[in-house]
Amino acid sequence: MADLGKIDRDFFETHVRPRLGAERDDVRLGPTPGVDFGLLDIGDRAVAIATDPVSILPPLGFERAGRFALDVVLADVAVSGLPPSHLAISFSLPPSMTDDDFAAVWEGVHAEAQDLGVSVVTGHTARYEGCSFPWVGGATALAVGDAADVIRPDGARPGDDVLVTNGPAVETTGLLTTLFPEQIDLDAETLATAQARLDEASCVRDAMTAAAAGPVTAMHDATEGGLHGAFVEMATSAGVGFEIDRDRVPIRPGVEATCDALGIDPWTATASGSLVLTVDPDGTEAVLSALDERGASAARVGRVTDGEGVTVDDEAIEAPSVDAAWAAYSDLS
């Protein structure tokens, strides 16, 4: 088990998978490494469900921080192909957080949930000694819909195209330049461009757009471990190979300059908001067209193959053991 970040596959298989409580017939998909959501069959309806920490970053401004936190939580069910529908959320707040601060966070959560059609159904809110920013709670998101509309996270098939939105290190770039603007050696114009990437660090709407547009076989939000981690997780869960052409991957303005300034490998840095999709080739153009119409930067970057493993420019890669952004965050903090 790593000192920081998610548990590894070996730890999961040894300690977690054998101990998952009671077996139930309505659980179609349970906990699996690299898979964003669980799946329940309730009659003729499907329920995608995912739980994540709630991270509130005061330097963003509390209302914006609330929207950002919610988008991170909802992303894991949005990649099921079902629109997020319900939310349970718990806040364990530091005593220093004022009523006005929390009211602003909640306004951000409410506004984003309302815009996305998500209803808050239960929760818990309190202040406790020992709690501190940014980790101030947890939330569970649900997406309820037609079982036939579910896009399984392990659904990539040989012959599918691999698509990517936004590209590497979008969240890392936007977040670090927003939190630590005076500590990163960038000129004012480049800094502003890099900070704008934070507004792209959500894949919820892109996932909904892609699912409605064409025959998507799998989707995954490239969070911890970045795009390289996402490629490996998707290929491994489906038992297939990925062949990726790096030159085809979109790179948003400000990303390379920020990562160079911080000495970060953008390909293994957290990239929330960057969506990796596998799509039946007959529907690739329709999906790309829909994403382009929504204003998303997207491209076909490779293909799914028989066999196992991921190659980028014909070189085999593995999932990174540590996210490349964490050392930079620690140094800047």
RABELPE-V703411 format. One record per backbone hydrogen bond with DSSP energy under -1.0 kcal/mol. NH is the residue of the N-H (numbers start at 1). CO is the residue of the C=O. Records with the same first field share a line. If there is no record, write none. Layout:
NH = CO ; CO
This chain:
12 = 8
13 = 9
14 = 10
15 = 11
16 = 12
17 = 12
19 = 16
27 = 24
28 = 39
29 = 39
35 = 32
38 = 49
39 = 29
40 = 47
41 = 26
42 = 45
45 = 42
46 = 145
47 = 40
48 = 143
49 = 38
50 = 141
52 = 139
54 = 137
56 = 134
60 = 57
61 = 58
65 = 61
66 = 62
67 = 63
68 = 64
69 = 65
70 = 66
71 = 67
72 = 68
73 = 69
74 = 70
75 = 71
77 = 74
78 = 74
79 = 75
80 = 77
81 = 78
85 = 142
86 = 142
87 = 119
88 = 140
89 = 122
90 = 138
91 = 124
92 = 136
93 = 126
97 = 94
102 = 98
103 = 99
104 = 100
105 = 101
106 = 102
107 = 103
108 = 104
109 = 105
110 = 106
111 = 107
112 = 108
113 = 109
114 = 110
115 = 111
116 = 112
118 = 113
119 = 85
121 = 87
124 = 89
126 = 91
128 = 93
131 = 128
136 = 54 ; 134
138 = 90
139 = 52
140 = 88
141 = 50
142 = 86
143 = 48
145 = 46
147 = 44
149 = 146
150 = 147
151 = 80
155 = 152
159 = 304
160 = 157
161 = 279
162 = 302
163 = 277
164 = 299
165 = 275
166 = 297
167 = 165
172 = 270
173 = 169
174 = 170
175 = 171
176 = 172
177 = 173
178 = 174
179 = 175
180 = 176
183 = 180
186 = 184
191 = 187
192 = 188
193 = 189
194 = 190
195 = 191
196 = 192
197 = 194
198 = 195
199 = 196
200 = 197
201 = 198
202 = 200
207 = 203
208 = 204
209 = 205
210 = 206
211 = 207
212 = 208
214 = 210
216 = 214
217 = 278
218 = 278
220 = 276
222 = 274
223 = 221
226 = 223
228 = 267
229 = 225
230 = 226
231 = 227
232 = 228
233 = 229
234 = 230
235 = 231
236 = 232
237 = 233
238 = 234
239 = 235
240 = 235
241 = 305
242 = 309
243 = 303
244 = 311
245 = 301
248 = 245
249 = 246
255 = 252
258 = 254
259 = 255
260 = 256
261 = 257
262 = 258
264 = 259
268 = 265
271 = 222
274 = 271
276 = 220
277 = 163
278 = 218
279 = 161
280 = 215
283 = 280
287 = 283
288 = 284
289 = 285
290 = 286
291 = 287
292 = 288
293 = 289
294 = 290
295 = 292
296 = 291
299 = 164
301 = 162
302 = 162
303 = 243
304 = 160
305 = 241
311 = 242
312 = 315
313 = 244
315 = 312
317 = 310
324 = 268
326 = 323
329 = 325
330 = 326
331 = 327
332 = 328
333 = 329
